[in-house]
Amino acid sequence: MDQSSEVATIKEKQLPIKLGITNAALTKLEKKYSNIPNAETKDGYAAIVAAKRELTPLRTGVEAERKMQVASAVEHQKRVNSVANQIKARIVAIETPLYAAKQEVDERAARVKREAEEAEERRILAIESAVKDIQELTSGLLNADLSLLEERLAEANSIVISDAVYQEYVEPAAHHLEQVKAQLTNAVTKAKALAEQQKEIDARQKVLDEASEAQRIANEDAQRLMDNQLAEIERKQKEFDDREAEALRLEVEKAEEERLAIEQEEADKQRILDDKKNADELKARLPEDIKLQDYVKALSAVEPPELTDPMLCAIVRDIFISIADMTKTVYEKTQDIDNG
């Protein structure tokens, strides 16, 4: 039997625990005291006391045995832990240099692997970058002019596909470069053709522009002559209109002066009639106004009585103020009589 099987067998073995009483004895006690006596009776009470005298020593004896065995087990555990720690320390002393040597080799191998992977990644990135440079030659050429296309084609022709740069991708890179050159050559050819066409178009457009400019100048000259003629006609028309307007203005002013003179004459006649009418009315009303003036003069000449009562004095004062106001109003209303 190997060591692992022996250890497993030892783990499966369990030592019996003896605490001063057997399972058979416990079974008998359970049956003996399964029916609880009536403690209210003398015999029942005595039976319970007798049972306590039998069970209590058994329980305390089990507890004492437990403490003793546990103390012994704890001491044994301490000795086992101490010995085990010493053994493990010796094993660790053996393992440490072995693991250190292995760890050094493992780390070196991991570093070499990592460096190789990084170098491979950089190599692939360098190849991809070189291929991308070829691809970029055909990008951004929409509506590109001839100079840019020729510059890109010259750059493509200067690229050398070598094993040192492209390595296992040398054939695909060479094939792709040829495609790029073909595309750029085709684009340059088309651009040159378009440039020639554009030159012809520009030449024809120049002739048209020159003819259009000559026509524009002729039209401007004709328009300028027409504008001058119209300006002369308008000037003469304005002189005629100004003369007509001035004559009309003088005629209107004369008619307005005549109208105002007639209106003034009518107004003067009406004012004379109104003045005569007002004078007749004043003369007809004169005796009455004189009577009213004499009346208010008489009221003004009245002397107030001598009073001592403050309330009566206030009443008299208000009366004389009212008389004064009435006298003033009468004189103002009848003043035009005196003037007349």
C-alpha positions as CSV (number, residue, x, y, z in Angstrom):
1,M,0.0,0.0,0.0
2,D,1.4,3.4,-1.0
3,Q,1.6,6.5,1.3
4,S,-1.6,8.1,0.1
5,S,-3.7,5.0,0.6
6,E,-2.2,4.6,4.1
7,V,-3.1,8.1,5.1
8,A,-6.6,7.7,3.8
9,T,-7.0,4.5,5.9
10,I,-5.8,6.3,9.0
11,K,-8.3,9.1,8.4
12,E,-11.2,6.6,8.2
13,K,-10.3,5.0,11.6
14,Q,-12.0,6.6,14.6
15,L,-11.1,5.8,18.2
16,P,-14.0,5.0,20.5
17,I,-14.9,7.7,23.1
18,K,-15.5,6.3,26.6
19,L,-17.1,8.6,29.2
20,G,-18.0,6.2,32.1
21,I,-21.3,5.0,30.8
22,T,-22.3,2.8,27.8
23,N,-25.1,3.1,25.3
24,A,-26.8,0.0,26.7
25,A,-26.9,1.6,30.2
26,L,-28.3,4.8,28.8
27,T,-31.0,2.8,27.0
28,K,-32.0,1.1,30.2
29,L,-32.2,4.4,32.0
30,E,-34.4,5.9,29.2
31,K,-36.8,3.0,29.5
32,K,-36.7,3.1,33.3
33,Y,-37.7,6.8,33.5
34,S,-39.8,7.1,30.4
35,N,-43.0,7.5,32.6
36,I,-42.6,10.5,34.8
37,P,-44.1,9.9,38.3
38,N,-46.7,12.3,39.7
39,A,-44.8,14.6,41.9
40,E,-48.0,15.6,43.7
41,T,-48.1,12.2,45.4
42,K,-45.8,11.0,48.1
43,D,-44.6,7.9,46.2
44,G,-44.2,9.9,43.0
45,Y,-42.2,12.6,44.7
46,A,-40.0,9.9,46.4
47,A,-39.5,8.2,43.0
48,I,-38.3,11.5,41.4
49,V,-35.9,12.1,44.3
50,A,-34.5,8.6,44.0
51,A,-34.1,9.1,40.2
52,K,-32.2,12.4,40.8
53,R,-29.8,10.6,43.2
54,E,-29.1,8.0,40.5
55,L,-28.8,10.4,37.4
56,T,-26.9,13.3,38.9
57,P,-23.7,11.4,39.8
58,L,-23.8,9.9,36.3
59,R,-24.1,13.3,34.7
60,T,-21.3,14.9,36.8
61,G,-19.1,11.9,36.3
62,V,-19.5,12.2,32.5
63,E,-18.6,15.9,32.7
64,A,-15.5,15.2,34.8
65,E,-14.4,12.5,32.4
66,R,-15.0,14.9,29.4
67,K,-12.8,17.6,31.0
68,M,-10.0,15.1,31.7
69,Q,-10.1,13.7,28.1
70,V,-10.3,17.1,26.5
71,A,-7.3,18.4,28.6
72,S,-5.4,15.3,27.5
73,A,-6.4,15.9,23.9
74,V,-5.4,19.5,23.9
75,E,-2.0,18.7,25.3
76,H,-1.7,16.0,22.6
77,Q,-2.7,18.6,19.9
78,K,-0.1,21.0,21.1
79,R,2.6,18.3,20.9
80,V,1.4,17.3,17.4
81,N,1.4,20.9,16.2
82,S,4.9,21.5,17.5
83,V,6.3,18.4,15.8
84,A,4.4,19.1,12.6
85,N,5.8,22.7,12.5
86,Q,9.3,21.4,12.9
87,I,8.8,18.9,10.1
88,K,7.3,21.5,7.8
89,A,10.1,23.9,8.5
90,R,12.7,21.3,7.5
91,I,10.6,20.4,4.4
92,V,10.4,24.2,3.5
93,A,14.1,24.5,3.9
94,I,14.5,21.7,1.3
95,E,11.8,23.1,-1.0
96,T,12.9,26.8,-1.1
97,P,16.1,26.4,-3.1
98,L,14.5,23.9,-5.4
99,Y,11.5,26.2,-6.1
100,A,13.8,29.2,-6.4
101,A,15.9,27.4,-9.1
102,K,12.7,26.4,-10.9
103,Q,11.2,29.9,-10.6
104,E,14.4,31.4,-12.1
105,V,14.2,29.1,-15.1
106,D,10.4,29.6,-15.5
107,E,10.8,33.4,-15.3
108,R,13.6,33.3,-17.8
109,A,11.6,31.2,-20.2
110,A,8.5,33.4,-19.8
111,R,10.7,36.5,-20.5
112,V,12.2,34.9,-23.5
113,K,8.7,33.9,-24.8
114,R,7.4,37.4,-24.1
115,E,10.3,39.1,-25.8
116,A,9.9,36.8,-28.8
117,E,6.1,37.5,-29.0
118,E,6.8,41.3,-28.7
119,A,9.5,41.1,-31.4
120,E,7.1,39.1,-33.6
121,E,4.4,41.7,-33.0
122,R,6.7,44.5,-33.9
123,R,7.8,42.6,-37.0
124,I,4.2,42.1,-38.1
125,L,3.3,45.7,-37.4
126,A,6.3,46.9,-39.4
127,I,5.2,44.8,-42.4
128,E,1.6,46.0,-42.0
129,S,2.8,49.6,-41.8
130,A,4.9,49.1,-45.1
131,V,1.8,47.5,-46.8
132,K,-0.4,50.3,-45.5
133,D,2.0,52.9,-47.0
134,I,1.4,51.2,-50.4
135,Q,-2.3,51.3,-49.8
136,E,-2.3,54.9,-48.8
137,L,-0.9,55.9,-52.2
138,T,-4.4,55.4,-53.7
139,S,-6.3,57.1,-50.9
140,G,-7.7,60.6,-51.0
141,L,-7.4,60.9,-54.8
142,L,-11.0,61.8,-55.5
143,N,-10.8,64.9,-57.8
144,A,-7.0,65.0,-57.3
145,D,-5.1,67.2,-59.7
146,L,-2.4,65.9,-62.1
147,S,0.5,67.0,-60.0
148,L,-0.6,65.0,-57.0
149,L,-1.2,61.9,-59.1
150,E,2.2,62.1,-60.7
151,E,3.8,62.6,-57.3
152,R,2.0,59.5,-55.9
153,L,3.1,57.5,-59.0
154,A,6.7,58.5,-58.6
155,E,6.5,57.5,-55.0
156,A,5.1,54.1,-55.9
157,N,7.8,53.6,-58.5
158,S,10.5,54.3,-55.8
159,I,9.2,51.5,-53.5
160,V,11.4,48.4,-53.6
161,I,9.8,45.1,-52.4
162,S,12.5,43.2,-50.5
163,D,12.5,40.0,-48.4
164,A,14.2,42.0,-45.6
165,V,11.2,44.3,-45.2
166,Y,8.2,42.2,-46.3
167,Q,9.6,38.7,-45.4
168,E,6.8,36.1,-45.9
169,Y,4.5,38.8,-47.3
170,V,6.8,39.8,-50.1
171,E,4.7,38.2,-52.9
172,P,1.4,39.7,-51.8
173,A,3.1,43.1,-51.2
174,A,4.7,43.0,-54.7
175,H,1.3,42.1,-56.3
176,H,-0.5,44.8,-54.4
177,L,2.2,47.4,-55.4
178,E,1.8,46.5,-59.1
179,Q,-2.0,47.0,-58.7
180,V,-1.4,50.4,-57.1
181,K,1.0,51.4,-59.9
182,A,-1.5,50.3,-62.5
183,Q,-4.2,52.4,-60.8
184,L,-2.0,55.4,-60.5
185,T,-0.8,55.1,-64.1
186,N,-4.4,54.9,-65.3
187,A,-5.3,57.9,-63.2
188,V,-2.4,59.9,-64.5
189,T,-3.3,59.0,-68.1
190,K,-6.9,60.1,-67.5
191,A,-5.8,63.2,-65.7
192,K,-3.5,64.2,-68.6
193,A,-6.3,63.6,-71.1
194,L,-8.7,65.7,-69.0
195,A,-6.0,68.4,-68.7
196,E,-5.7,68.6,-72.5
197,Q,-9.5,68.7,-72.8
198,Q,-9.6,71.4,-70.1
199,K,-7.0,73.4,-72.1
200,E,-9.1,73.3,-75.2
201,I,-12.2,74.2,-73.2
202,D,-10.3,77.1,-71.5
203,A,-9.1,78.3,-75.0
204,R,-12.6,78.3,-76.4
205,Q,-13.9,79.9,-73.2
206,K,-11.3,82.6,-73.5
207,V,-12.5,83.4,-77.0
208,L,-16.1,83.5,-75.8
209,D,-15.1,85.6,-72.8
210,E,-13.2,88.1,-75.1
211,A,-16.2,88.3,-77.4
212,S,-18.5,88.7,-74.5
213,E,-16.3,91.4,-73.0
214,A,-16.3,93.3,-76.3
215,Q,-20.1,93.0,-76.5
216,R,-20.4,94.2,-72.9
217,I,-18.2,97.2,-73.7
218,A,-20.3,98.0,-76.8
219,N,-23.5,97.6,-74.9
220,E,-22.2,99.9,-72.1
221,D,-21.3,102.5,-74.7
222,A,-24.7,102.3,-76.3
223,Q,-26.4,102.4,-72.9
224,R,-24.3,105.4,-71.9
225,L,-25.2,107.2,-75.1
226,M,-28.9,106.4,-74.5
227,D,-28.7,107.5,-70.9
228,N,-27.1,110.8,-71.9
229,Q,-29.9,111.4,-74.5
230,L,-32.6,110.5,-71.9
231,A,-30.9,112.8,-69.4
232,E,-31.0,115.7,-71.9
233,I,-34.7,115.0,-72.7
234,E,-35.5,114.9,-68.9
235,R,-33.6,118.1,-68.4
236,K,-35.5,119.9,-71.1
237,Q,-38.8,118.4,-69.8
238,K,-37.9,119.5,-66.3
239,E,-37.3,123.1,-67.5
240,F,-40.6,123.1,-69.3
241,D,-42.4,121.6,-66.3
242,D,-40.7,124.1,-64.0
243,R,-42.0,127.0,-66.1
244,E,-45.5,125.6,-66.3
245,A,-45.4,124.9,-62.6
246,E,-44.3,128.4,-61.8
247,A,-47.0,129.9,-64.0
248,L,-49.6,127.7,-62.4
249,R,-48.3,128.6,-58.9
250,L,-48.6,132.3,-59.7
251,E,-52.1,131.8,-61.0
252,V,-53.1,129.8,-57.9
253,E,-51.6,132.4,-55.6
254,K,-53.5,135.1,-57.4
255,A,-56.8,133.2,-57.2
256,E,-56.1,132.5,-53.5
257,E,-55.4,136.2,-52.8
258,E,-58.7,137.1,-54.5
259,R,-60.6,134.5,-52.6
260,L,-59.0,135.6,-49.3
261,A,-59.9,139.3,-50.2
262,I,-63.5,138.3,-50.8
263,E,-63.6,136.3,-47.6
264,Q,-62.1,139.2,-45.7
265,E,-64.6,141.6,-47.1
266,E,-67.5,139.3,-46.2
267,A,-66.0,138.8,-42.7
268,D,-65.6,142.6,-42.2
269,K,-69.2,143.1,-43.2
270,Q,-70.4,140.3,-40.8
271,R,-68.3,141.8,-38.0
272,I,-69.8,145.2,-38.5
273,L,-73.3,143.6,-38.4
274,D,-72.3,141.6,-35.3
275,D,-70.9,144.7,-33.5
276,K,-74.0,146.6,-34.3
277,K,-76.2,143.8,-33.0
278,N,-74.1,143.5,-29.8
279,A,-74.3,147.3,-29.3
280,D,-78.1,147.3,-29.6
281,E,-78.3,144.4,-27.1
282,L,-76.0,146.2,-24.6
283,K,-78.0,149.4,-25.0
284,A,-81.3,147.5,-24.4
285,R,-79.8,145.9,-21.3
286,L,-78.1,149.0,-19.9
287,P,-80.8,150.1,-17.5
288,E,-81.0,146.7,-15.9
289,D,-77.2,146.5,-15.4
290,I,-77.1,149.9,-13.8
291,K,-79.9,148.8,-11.4
292,L,-77.9,145.6,-10.5
293,Q,-74.7,147.7,-10.0
294,D,-76.5,150.1,-7.7
295,Y,-77.9,147.1,-5.8
296,V,-74.5,145.5,-5.1
297,K,-73.1,148.9,-4.2
298,A,-75.8,149.3,-1.6
299,L,-75.1,145.8,-0.3
300,S,-71.4,146.6,-0.1
301,A,-72.1,149.7,2.0
302,V,-74.0,147.7,4.7
303,E,-72.0,147.7,8.0
304,P,-72.0,144.3,9.8
305,P,-73.5,144.3,13.3
306,E,-71.4,144.1,16.4
307,L,-71.7,140.6,17.7
308,T,-69.8,138.7,20.4
309,D,-71.0,135.1,19.8
310,P,-68.3,133.3,17.7
311,M,-70.8,131.2,15.8
312,L,-72.8,134.2,14.8
313,C,-69.7,136.1,13.9
314,A,-68.7,133.3,11.6
315,I,-72.1,133.3,9.9
316,V,-71.9,137.1,9.3
317,R,-68.4,136.7,8.0
318,D,-69.5,134.1,5.4
319,I,-72.4,136.3,4.4
320,F,-70.2,139.3,3.7
321,I,-67.7,137.1,1.8
322,S,-70.5,135.9,-0.4
323,I,-71.7,139.5,-0.9
324,A,-68.1,140.5,-1.9
325,D,-67.9,137.6,-4.4
326,M,-71.3,138.5,-5.9
327,T,-70.3,142.2,-6.2
328,K,-67.1,141.2,-8.1
329,T,-69.0,138.9,-10.4
330,V,-71.6,141.7,-11.2
331,Y,-68.9,144.3,-12.0
332,E,-67.1,141.8,-14.2
333,K,-70.2,140.9,-16.2
334,T,-71.3,144.5,-16.6
335,Q,-67.9,146.0,-17.3
336,D,-68.5,145.9,-21.1
337,I,-71.4,148.4,-20.5
338,D,-69.1,151.0,-19.1
339,N,-66.7,150.3,-22.0
340,G,-69.5,150.7,-24.4
